[in-house]
Amino acid sequence: MNVTWTDEAKNRLARVPEGFMRNMTKTRIEGFAKEKGVNLITLEIAENVVGEAKKAMTGMMGGSIQPSASAASYRCKLCGYVAAGNAPDKCPICGAGKERFELVDKGAGAIHELPLQWNPDAMERLEKIPAGFMRDMTRWRIEKMARQKDLADVTLDLMQEKYDYWAEGSAKVRKKLPWTKEADEKVLRIPPFVRGMVIKEIEALAEKRGLKEVPPELLAEAKEKWGASMEFHSEPAVKEKKTGKKEFIETLKQEVFPHEAVNHPFLERFSKGGLTVEQVNTFAIHYYQHAKMFSHYIANIIPKIPHEWDRMLMVKNLMDEYGNLNPEKTHPALFRKFLKALGLEKKDWKKLKATHEVTNFVDRLIMLTRHEPFLVGLGAVGPGVEWVIPTMFKKIVDGLRKSISLSEDELEYWTSHIILDVEHGEAATKILTNYLHGKDTEDMVRKGAMKSLEARKILWDGFERLLGF
């Protein structure tokens, strides 16, 4: 549902500080409107939601609206939002579930994290940074440093220490690429102590896109990323995180590829061939109930991916599923070509009542991609499906070739996935690594992958029973 803003509501939103806070407030207002089935956002709606959003944002950023030290409070482990009293069912900032909140009440014996106080001179210096994204991010990073040092307040000396650290790295950076005049003018507005890191990040993005010149749009993209994560991506600490990301991916592969779903007895038996026509037909007509749904799983994830370039990678995957808009080459169409080659007709797969195992598999993937955070869904269809499809489908193709006589064209659904899903798996890995920021996000990806594989194992169990293996 599309929503429209009245001029009064737009003016009210414009009074929220530009950048991270305004973007998140806008998202909350529109989410509230959609939840209530309202397609016109009025001043009254905006005022009501802005009040709550300001409290949430101030709590997240360590401002004056914080739970008292003596009261029970809970912090979202993903975004840092602090809630007084009971943990909410859902984080109003990042959407994380209740299980992602941790108690931060000292009296309860849990993690103690008092609100940070800013000395007046430190606050005065902070306010010299333009309001919006840059000030928000600077505050976030300085408060993070203060907590790491177990400090109760932010002083001018602490700010200077962080500024010196940033300036040291920034001073070493030199432009490697030509910049458009507009892009150059924009980067000159950034404070000198972080300008070098911004230049480094922008040029890294340009190289990633294969650009020979830096356009102004790239600054907007980097601004969006930093505003969402509150991280300077070029800092040394992030390099360590990148190494950790690679280690996580390798560890996850060591869990995924030996999984019983990938090496199931059904697949081993199927690959040996000797299947009857009835067994092949039964397998094919039931598997189609999942195959025709795969594009739905991907479509569920795409709107949740935060950044445009990452969404484009998943859109490319979806376009492949739709045969790059060739109706005869969509993956469901390729599977129907396979079914027709087996002598099956539309009425055969239309009237079929899927087994419990097939229904469970479809329902599980819909749930993981539609109702869980996008990293869970991406883990389900990336590591949980596309990483392992080439391995599993090779066994299926071997079994089909040994059992029945079909042309390569009629086997295209199966053989094309052996090739395509290598690329799709790599794309999913590339996307998810951009959002790995520690154990919580890693757990989301792992949860999606394992839940998907568990459902796949049940699916193969069902086929083993169905085919009488």
C-alpha positions in Angstrom: 0.0 0.0 0.0 1.4 3.4 -1.0 1.1 6.3 1.5 0.8 10.0 0.8 2.0 12.8 3.1 0.1 16.0 3.7 2.2 19.2 3.5 1.8 19.7 7.3 3.0 16.2 8.0 6.0 16.7 5.7 6.9 19.9 7.5 6.7 18.2 10.9 9.0 15.4 9.7 11.4 18.1 8.4 11.8 19.4 12.0 13.4 16.0 13.0 17.2 16.2 12.7 18.3 15.3 9.2 20.0 12.0 8.6 19.7 8.8 10.6 17.0 10.0 13.0 14.8 11.5 10.3 15.1 8.4 8.1 14.2 6.1 11.0 11.3 8.4 12.1 9.9 8.5 8.6 10.1 4.7 8.4 8.2 4.4 11.7 5.5 6.8 10.7 4.9 5.0 7.4 5.0 1.7 9.1 2.4 2.9 11.6 0.1 4.1 8.8 0.3 0.9 6.9 -0.4 -1.1 10.0 -3.5 0.9 10.6 -4.6 0.7 7.0 -4.2 4.5 6.5 -2.9 5.8 3.2 -2.8 9.5 4.0 -0.4 10.6 6.7 -1.7 13.7 8.4 -0.1 16.1 10.9 -1.9 14.3 13.8 -0.5 10.9 12.8 3.0 12.3 12.4 2.9 14.1 15.7 1.8 11.0 17.6 4.5 8.8 16.1 7.3 11.4 16.2 6.9 11.6 20.0 7.5 7.9 20.4 10.2 7.8 17.7 12.1 10.6 19.5 12.2 8.6 22.7 13.4 5.5 20.9 16.1 7.4 19.0 17.3 9.3 22.1 17.5 6.1 24.1 19.4 4.4 21.3 21.9 7.3 21.0 22.5 7.6 24.7 20.7 10.9 25.2 18.8 12.4 28.1 15.7 10.2 27.8 17.0 7.0 29.4 15.8 4.6 32.0 17.1 5.3 35.5 20.0 3.3 36.8 17.8 1.8 39.5 15.0 0.6 37.2 15.1 -2.6 35.2 15.9 -1.9 31.6 16.6 -4.0 28.5 18.9 -3.3 25.5 18.6 -4.6 22.0 21.8 -6.5 21.2 21.5 -5.7 17.5 21.0 -1.9 17.5 21.5 -0.7 21.1 18.0 0.6 21.7 17.2 0.7 25.5 13.7 0.0 26.8 12.6 0.7 30.4 10.6 -1.9 32.3 9.9 -5.1 30.4 11.6 -6.0 27.1 9.3 -5.2 24.2 8.1 -8.0 21.9 9.7 -6.2 19.0 12.5 -3.6 18.8 11.0 -0.3 17.5 14.3 0.5 15.8 15.6 -2.6 14.0 12.6 -5.0 14.4 14.5 -7.6 16.4 12.4 -10.0 18.5 12.2 -10.0 22.3 14.8 -12.7 22.5 17.4 -10.2 21.2 17.0 -8.0 24.3 19.4 -8.4 27.3 18.9 -7.1 30.9 21.1 -4.1 31.7 20.1 -3.7 35.3 23.0 -3.9 37.8 20.8 -5.1 40.6 19.7 -8.1 38.6 23.3 -9.2 38.2 23.4 -8.7 34.5 25.4 -6.3 32.3 25.5 -2.8 33.8 25.4 0.0 31.4 24.6 3.4 32.8 23.7 6.3 30.5 26.7 8.2 29.4 26.9 11.9 30.4 28.5 14.4 28.1 30.6 17.2 29.7 29.4 20.6 28.4 32.6 21.3 26.5 32.5 17.9 24.8 28.8 18.5 23.9 29.7 21.9 22.5 32.3 20.4 20.3 30.0 17.7 19.1 27.4 20.3 18.1 29.8 21.9 15.8 29.4 18.9 13.5 26.4 19.5 11.1 23.2 18.0 12.5 22.2 14.7 11.0 24.0 11.6 9.9 27.6 12.8 10.6 26.9 14.1 14.1 24.8 11.0 14.9 27.6 8.7 13.8 30.3 10.6 15.5 28.4 10.5 18.8 27.8 6.8 18.4 31.4 6.0 17.8 32.7 8.2 20.7 30.2 6.7 23.1 31.2 3.2 22.0 34.8 4.1 22.8 33.8 5.5 26.2 32.0 2.2 27.1 35.0 0.2 26.0 37.1 2.2 28.4 34.5 1.8 31.2 34.0 5.5 31.4 30.9 7.1 32.9 31.1 10.3 30.9 32.4 11.8 27.7 35.1 14.4 28.1 36.8 16.8 25.6 40.0 14.8 26.0 38.2 11.6 25.0 36.8 13.3 22.0 40.2 14.5 21.0 41.7 11.0 21.4 39.1 9.7 19.0 39.5 12.7 16.6 43.3 12.1 16.6 42.8 8.5 15.8 40.6 9.3 12.9 42.8 12.1 11.7 45.9 9.9 11.7 44.3 7.4 9.3 42.6 10.1 7.3 45.8 12.0 6.7 47.4 9.1 4.9 44.6 8.8 2.3 45.1 10.2 -1.2 42.6 10.1 -4.0 43.3 7.3 -6.6 40.4 8.0 -9.0 39.2 11.2 -10.7 36.1 12.8 -9.0 33.3 14.7 -10.7 33.2 18.4 -9.7 29.9 17.8 -7.7 31.3 14.8 -5.9 34.5 16.8 -5.0 32.4 19.7 -3.6 30.4 17.3 -1.5 33.4 15.6 0.0 35.0 18.9 0.9 32.0 19.6 3.2 33.0 16.6 5.4 35.1 17.4 8.5 38.8 17.0 7.7 39.5 14.5 10.5 37.3 11.9 8.7 37.4 13.1 5.2 40.2 10.7 4.2 38.3 7.7 5.5 35.3 8.9 3.5 37.4 9.2 0.4 38.8 5.7 0.9 35.3 4.2 1.3 33.9 6.0 -1.6 36.7 4.9 -3.9 36.4 1.3 -2.7 32.7 1.4 -3.7 33.6 2.9 -7.1 36.1 0.1 -7.8 33.5 -2.4 -6.7 31.1 -1.0 -9.2 33.8 -0.9 -11.9 33.5 2.9 -12.2 36.4 5.0 -13.6 35.2 8.2 -12.0 33.5 9.0 -8.7 29.9 10.4 -9.1 28.1 12.2 -6.3 25.5 9.4 -6.0 28.2 7.2 -4.4 28.5 9.6 -1.5 24.8 9.2 -0.8 25.2 5.4 -0.8 28.1 5.5 1.6 26.1 7.9 3.8 23.2 5.5 3.9 25.4 2.6 4.8 27.2 4.5 7.6 24.0 5.9 8.9 22.4 2.5 9.2 25.4 0.7 10.8 27.1 3.6 12.7 30.4 2.2 11.5 33.2 3.9 9.5 33.8 0.9 7.2 37.5 1.7 6.6 38.6 1.7 10.2 41.2 -0.9 11.3 38.7 -2.6 13.6 36.5 -3.3 10.6 39.3 -5.0 8.8 39.5 -7.5 11.7 35.7 -8.0 11.4 36.2 -8.8 7.7 38.6 -11.5 8.6 36.1 -12.8 11.1 33.4 -12.8 8.4 35.6 -15.0 6.2 36.1 -17.3 9.2 32.4 -17.4 9.8 31.6 -18.3 6.2 34.2 -21.1 6.3 32.8 -22.4 9.6 29.3 -22.3 8.2 30.4 -24.2 5.1 31.8 -26.9 7.4 28.4 -27.2 9.0 26.3 -27.0 5.8 28.1 -29.3 3.3 28.4 -32.4 5.7 24.7 -31.9 6.7 22.5 -35.0 6.3 20.2 -33.0 4.0 23.1 -32.7 1.5 24.3 -36.3 1.9 20.9 -37.9 2.5 20.6 -41.7 1.9 17.7 -40.8 -0.5 20.1 -38.9 -2.8 22.7 -41.6 -2.7 20.1 -44.3 -3.6 18.5 -42.0 -6.3 21.9 -41.3 -7.9 22.4 -45.1 -8.6 19.5 -45.1 -11.0 17.3 -48.1 -11.7 14.2 -46.1 -10.9 10.8 -47.1 -12.3 8.8 -44.6 -14.4 6.3 -44.5 -11.6 9.0 -43.6 -9.0 10.4 -40.9 -11.2 7.0 -39.4 -11.9 6.1 -39.5 -8.2 9.3 -37.7 -7.3 8.9 -35.1 -10.1 5.3 -34.2 -9.5 5.8 -33.7 -5.8 9.1 -31.8 -6.1 7.4 -29.4 -8.4 5.3 -28.1 -5.5 8.4 -26.6 -4.1 10.2 -25.7 -7.4 7.3 -23.5 -8.5 7.5 -21.5 -5.2 11.3 -20.7 -5.1 10.8 -17.3 -6.8 8.4 -16.4 -4.0 11.0 -17.1 -1.3 13.5 -14.7 -3.1 10.8 -12.0 -3.6 10.1 -12.1 0.1 13.7 -11.2 0.9 14.4 -8.5 -1.6 12.4 -5.6 0.0 14.0 -6.3 3.4 17.6 -5.9 2.1 18.8 -2.5 3.3 21.0 -1.3 0.5 20.3 -0.8 -3.2 23.3 -2.6 -4.6 22.7 -5.6 -2.5 19.1 -5.7 -3.5 20.2 -5.6 -7.1 22.2 -8.9 -6.7 19.1 -10.6 -5.4 17.0 -9.1 -8.1 19.4 -10.6 -10.6 18.8 -14.0 -9.0 15.0 -13.4 -9.3 15.3 -12.5 -12.9 17.1 -15.7 -13.6 14.2 -17.5 -11.9 11.9 -15.8 -14.3 14.0 -16.7 -17.3 15.1 -13.1 -17.7 11.5 -12.4 -18.8 11.3 -15.3 -21.3 8.1 -17.1 -20.4 9.5 -20.4 -21.8 12.6 -20.2 -19.7 11.2 -19.4 -16.2 12.3 -22.1 -13.8 8.7 -23.3 -13.2 8.3 -23.5 -17.0 11.5 -25.5 -17.3 10.2 -27.9 -14.6 6.9 -28.2 -16.4 8.8 -29.1 -19.6 10.5 -31.9 -17.6 7.1 -33.1 -16.3 5.6 -33.2 -19.8 8.6 -35.1 -21.0 7.7 -37.7 -18.4 4.2 -38.0 -19.9 2.5 -36.0 -17.2 -0.2 -33.4 -17.9 -1.3 -30.2 -16.2 -4.3 -32.0 -14.6 -1.8 -34.3 -12.9 0.1 -31.7 -11.0 -2.9 -29.4 -10.5 -4.9 -32.0 -8.7 -2.0 -33.3 -6.6 -2.3 -33.2 -2.8 1.3 -32.6 -1.6 2.6 -34.8 1.1 3.2 -33.4 4.6 6.9 -33.3 4.1 6.6 -31.2 0.9 4.1 -28.9 2.5 6.3 -28.5 5.5 9.3 -27.6 3.3 7.4 -25.0 1.4 5.8 -23.5 4.6 9.2 -23.4 6.4 10.9 -21.5 3.6 7.9 -19.1 3.3 8.0 -18.5 7.1 11.8 -18.0 7.1 11.8 -15.6 4.2 8.6 -13.6 4.9 8.3 -13.5 8.7 11.9 -13.6 10.0 14.6 -10.9 9.8 16.1 -10.8 6.3 19.4 -12.3 7.4 17.5 -15.4 8.6 15.7 -15.6 5.2 19.0 -15.0 3.3 20.6 -17.8 5.3 17.8 -20.1 4.4 17.9 -19.6 0.6 21.6 -18.8 0.3 23.7 -21.2 2.5 20.6 -23.4 3.1 19.6 -23.9 -0.5 21.8 -22.3 -3.2 25.1 -23.3 -1.7 24.2 -27.0 -1.8 21.9 -27.3 -4.8 24.7 -28.1 -7.2 25.9 -31.0 -5.0 22.4 -32.4 -4.5 21.2 -31.9 -8.1 24.2 -33.7 -9.6 23.0 -36.8 -7.8 19.5 -36.3 -9.0 20.7 -35.8 -12.6 22.8 -39.0 -12.4 19.8 -40.9 -11.2 17.5 -39.6 -13.9 20.0 -40.3 -16.7 20.5 -43.9 -15.5 16.7 -44.5 -15.1 15.0 -42.9 -18.1 15.7 -41.5 -21.6 15.5 -37.7 -21.7 17.2 -35.1 -23.8 19.5 -32.5 -22.3 16.8 -29.9 -23.2 14.2 -31.8 -21.1 16.7 -32.0 -18.2 17.4 -28.3 -18.3 15.7 -27.4 -15.0 18.1 -29.7 -13.2 21.3 -29.1 -15.1 20.9 -25.3 -15.3 20.7 -25.1 -11.5 24.0 -27.0 -11.1 25.6 -24.1 -12.9 23.4 -21.1 -11.9 23.3 -21.8 -8.2 27.1 -21.6 -7.9 26.7 -18.0 -9.0 23.6 -17.5 -6.9 25.3 -18.9 -3.9 28.2 -16.6 -4.3 25.8 -13.6 -4.6 24.0 -14.6 -1.5 27.3 -14.9 0.4 28.4 -11.5 -0.9 25.2 -9.9 0.3 25.1 -11.4 3.8 28.7 -10.7 4.6 27.9 -6.9 4.2 25.6 -7.3 7.3 27.6 -9.5 9.6 28.5 -7.4 12.7 29.2 -10.1 15.3 27.6 -13.1 16.9 24.0 -12.0 16.8 24.0 -11.4 13.0 26.0 -14.6 12.4 23.4 -16.5 14.5 20.6 -15.2 12.3 22.3 -16.5 9.1 23.1 -19.8 10.8 19.6 -20.2 12.0 18.2 -19.7 8.5 20.6 -22.1 7.0 20.1 -24.8 9.6 16.3 -24.5 9.6 16.2 -24.8 5.8 18.5 -27.8 5.9 16.4 -29.5 8.6 13.3 -29.0 6.5 15.2 -30.4 3.5 16.2 -33.5 5.5 12.5 -34.1 6.3 11.7 -33.6 2.6 14.1 -36.3 1.6 12.8 -38.5 4.4 9.4 -38.1 2.8 10.6 -39.0 -0.7 12.4 -42.0 0.7 9.2 -43.3 2.1 7.1 -42.2 -1.0 9.4 -44.0 -3.5 9.7 -47.1 -1.2 13.5 -46.9 -0.8 
